[in-house]
């Protein structure tokens, strides 16, 4: 599972990248934002 940064700015950038990819329907970008795991779609989403 993806490591959530402690730094608030880094955490915001991560959340924004995930949110933007979801909204755009860009699954490739979503996989990258979620750490590049080949099984990202079967893992728990960060911030859940």
NUDREN-310892 format. One record per atom (N, C-alpha, C): x, y, z; residue in three letters. Coordinates in steps of 0.1 Angstrom, whole numbers, plus 5000, padded with zeros to 4 digits. Atoms other than C-alpha are relative to their C-alpha. Layout:
REM residues N
XYZALA/...
This chain:
REM residues 48
500849885000UNK/500050005000UNK/500950125000UNK/499349885001UNK/501150354993UNK/500250075014UNK/499649934987UNK/502950545021UNK/499550144999UNK/500549864999UNK/501150865031UNK/501050095006UNK/499049914994UNK/503551155036UNK/499550075012UNK/500349934988UNK/503651325069UNK/499850154997UNK/500049865003UNK/504251665054UNK/498750044993UNK/501349965005UNK/500951845047UNK/500050044986UNK/499949965014UNK/502051995014UNK/500249884991UNK/499850135008UNK/503251655001UNK/498749925000UNK/501250084999UNK/500051495013UNK/498950074991UNK/501049935009UNK/497951764995UNK/500349974985UNK/499650035013UNK/499951704963UNK/499649864996UNK/500450135003UNK/499351334965UNK/498549994999UNK/501450005001UNK/495651374972UNK/499550064987UNK/500449935012UNK/495351624943UNK/500349914988UNK/499650095011UNK/497151384919UNK/499049894999UNK/500950115000UNK/494851104929UNK/498650054995UNK/501349945003UNK/491751324927UNK/499950044985UNK/500049955014UNK/492651474893UNK/499949884991UNK/500050125009UNK/493351124878UNK/498649935001UNK/501450064999UNK/489950994891UNK/499050084992UNK/501049915007UNK/488051294877UNK/500249994985UNK/499750015015UNK/489851264843UNK/499749864995UNK/500250145004UNK/489250884842UNK/501349954994UNK/498650035005UNK/493050854836UNK/500649895009UNK/499650114992UNK/493750504850UNK/501649995000UNK/498550015000UNK/497450524840UNK/500650105010UNK/499649904991UNK/497950844859UNK/499649975014UNK/500450044987UNK/496050704888UNK/500949895006UNK/499150104995UNK/498250404890UNK/501450065004UNK/498749944996UNK/501350624890UNK/499850085013UNK/500249924988UNK/499850854917UNK/499949915012UNK/500150094989UNK/499150544938UNK/501349915002UNK/498850074997UNK/502750434937UNK/500549904989UNK/499650095011UNK/502950234905UNK/499849865002UNK/500250154997UNK/501849904920UNK/499249944988UNK/500850065011UNK/500549674892UNK/498649965005UNK/501350044994UNK/497649574916UNK/499450125007UNK/500549894993UNK/496749924926UNK/498450005001UNK/501550005000UNK/493049864917UNK/499449905010UNK/500550104990UNK/492849574943UNK/500450045014UNK/499649954987UNK/494449774971UNK/499150105006UNK/500749904993UNK/492949994997UNK/500550144996UNK/499649865004UNK/492950364986UNK/500650075012UNK/499549924990UNK/495050605006UNK/498850095005UNK/500949914993UNK/493050825030UNK/498649935003UNK/501250074996UNK/490350555035UNK/500049975014UNK/
